Amino acid sequence: MVDNIKILKKNILVTKNNLDTLINSDLLDVIDKLSKLIINSLRKRKKILFCGNGGSASEASHIAAEFVGRYLKERDEQPAISLTTDNSIITAIGNDYSFKEIFSKQIRAIGNKEDILIALSTSGKSANIIEGIKAAKRKGMRTVLFTGENKFKFKKLVDIEINAPAKRVDRIQELHLVLLHNLCELVELKLK
């Protein structure tokens, strides 16, 4: 018989341990650096584009909404777009070209020099994320990748890489959300 309480305690303990690892890592400095990059870009009237697949797509949409709406305080709206939400664009590109181009074509269409792309990929291996990052780099955008503990193999394509110290996909996504929410707060503290 499965002991649900035992499973819950084990999973919560793993998350707690991952958070303890995070607190003692250099990722906090990286998030601080990223917050400053975003603040400077937003002050120059640049935008932030977000992309991801599956659960990371939902996180991309969620965090874009925090920038456009608000996170914790009322302030001016900020230009942020999730590239994961327009079903017509995604299915047209996926059908007429290929799924690996669903983000890169959107970036080529609306991305501008000095905009920021924040890509979320727990594995760092998704072809459409890699193509999106390449397209952003070609446009002169700043590129950020939130991924898992394994280093991204195309290191030169990203300006900032954030490696969540976890192995399982769900645990990586939990850490991404903690870091992204804190990023929102740091940026929002500096905005009107």
C-alpha positions in Angstrom: 0.0 0.0 0.0 1.3 3.5 -0.9 1.9 5.8 2.0 0.8 9.2 0.5 2.0 11.2 3.5 5.4 9.6 3.3 5.6 10.5 -0.4 4.5 14.1 0.3 7.1 14.5 3.0 9.8 13.1 0.8 9.0 15.4 -2.1 8.7 18.5 0.1 12.0 17.6 1.7 13.7 17.4 -1.8 12.3 20.8 -2.7 13.5 22.2 0.7 17.0 20.8 0.0 17.0 22.2 -3.5 16.1 25.6 -2.1 18.9 25.3 0.5 21.3 24.6 -2.3 19.9 27.6 -4.3 20.4 29.9 -1.3 24.0 29.0 -1.0 24.8 29.2 -4.7 26.0 32.0 -7.0 22.7 32.0 -8.8 21.5 34.8 -6.5 24.2 37.0 -7.9 23.2 35.9 -11.4 19.5 36.8 -10.8 20.7 40.2 -9.4 22.7 40.8 -12.5 19.8 39.8 -14.7 17.5 42.2 -12.8 19.8 45.0 -13.6 20.0 44.1 -17.2 16.2 44.0 -17.4 15.8 47.4 -15.6 18.3 49.0 -18.0 16.6 47.5 -21.0 13.1 48.6 -19.9 14.4 52.1 -19.2 15.5 52.2 -22.9 12.0 51.1 -23.9 13.1 47.6 -24.9 10.9 44.6 -24.4 11.3 41.1 -22.9 10.3 38.1 -24.8 9.7 34.7 -23.1 9.5 31.2 -24.5 9.4 27.6 -23.3 7.7 24.3 -23.9 5.1 22.5 -21.8 5.2 23.6 -18.2 7.9 26.0 -19.1 5.6 27.6 -21.6 3.1 28.2 -18.8 5.8 29.7 -16.7 6.8 32.0 -19.7 3.3 33.2 -20.0 2.9 33.6 -16.2 6.1 35.8 -15.8 5.2 37.9 -18.9 1.9 38.6 -17.2 3.7 39.7 -14.0 5.6 42.3 -16.0 2.7 43.6 -18.1 0.2 43.6 -15.2 1.9 43.8 -11.8 3.7 41.5 -9.5 3.4 43.0 -6.0 2.7 46.7 -6.5 0.9 49.0 -8.8 3.3 50.5 -11.3 3.6 51.3 -15.0 3.0 48.4 -17.4 6.2 46.8 -18.8 6.6 45.5 -22.4 6.8 41.7 -22.0 5.5 39.1 -24.5 5.2 35.3 -24.1 5.8 33.7 -27.5 3.9 30.6 -26.3 0.3 32.0 -26.2 -0.8 32.6 -29.8 -2.2 29.3 -31.0 -2.7 30.5 -34.6 0.9 31.6 -34.9 2.3 28.5 -33.2 0.2 26.0 -35.3 0.7 27.9 -38.6 4.5 27.9 -38.2 4.6 24.3 -36.8 2.5 23.1 -39.7 3.9 25.2 -42.6 7.5 25.1 -41.5 8.5 23.0 -38.5 7.9 23.0 -34.7 11.5 24.0 -34.2 10.8 27.4 -35.8 7.8 28.4 -33.6 9.9 30.8 -31.5 12.6 31.8 -34.0 10.1 33.1 -36.6 8.3 35.2 -33.9 11.6 36.6 -32.7 12.6 37.5 -36.2 9.3 39.2 -36.6 9.1 41.3 -33.4 12.5 41.1 -31.7 14.7 44.1 -31.8 18.3 44.9 -30.9 18.8 45.1 -27.1 15.5 43.4 -26.4 15.8 40.5 -24.0 14.9 36.9 -24.7 14.3 34.7 -21.6 14.1 31.1 -22.7 13.0 28.3 -20.3 14.1 24.7 -21.0 14.6 22.2 -18.2 16.9 20.1 -20.5 18.5 22.9 -22.5 18.1 20.6 -25.5 14.8 21.7 -27.1 15.4 22.5 -30.8 12.8 25.3 -30.8 14.5 27.0 -27.8 17.9 26.7 -29.4 16.7 28.1 -32.7 14.9 30.9 -30.8 18.1 31.8 -29.0 20.1 31.8 -32.3 17.5 34.1 -33.9 17.6 36.4 -30.9 21.4 36.6 -31.0 21.3 37.4 -34.8 19.0 40.3 -34.0 21.4 41.7 -31.4 19.1 40.7 -28.5 20.4 39.8 -25.0 19.8 36.1 -24.4 19.0 34.4 -21.1 18.4 30.6 -20.5 16.8 29.1 -17.4 17.7 25.4 -17.5 18.5 22.5 -15.3 21.8 21.6 -13.6 23.6 20.6 -16.9 25.5 23.3 -18.7 24.0 24.5 -22.0 26.1 23.1 -24.9 25.8 26.3 -27.0 27.4 28.5 -24.3 28.3 31.3 -26.7 24.7 31.8 -27.6 23.6 32.9 -24.1 24.6 36.0 -22.2 23.2 34.6 -18.9 22.7 31.0 -18.1 20.7 30.0 -15.0 21.2 26.4 -14.0 18.6 25.2 -11.4 20.3 22.8 -9.0 17.9 19.9 -9.5 17.5 16.7 -11.5 13.8 16.1 -12.0 11.9 18.3 -14.4 9.2 19.3 -11.9 11.9 20.3 -9.3 13.8 22.3 -11.9 10.5 24.1 -12.8 9.9 24.8 -9.1 13.3 26.5 -8.8 12.7 28.4 -12.0 9.5 29.8 -10.6 11.1 30.8 -7.3 13.9 32.6 -9.2 11.6 34.2 -11.7 9.3 35.5 -9.0 12.2 37.0 -7.1 13.5 38.5 -10.4 10.1 40.2 -10.8 10.3 41.6 -7.3 13.8 43.0 -7.8 12.9 44.6 -11.1 9.6 46.0 -9.8 11.3 47.6 -6.8 13.2 49.9 -9.3 10.2 50.7 -11.5 7.6 53.5 -11.2 
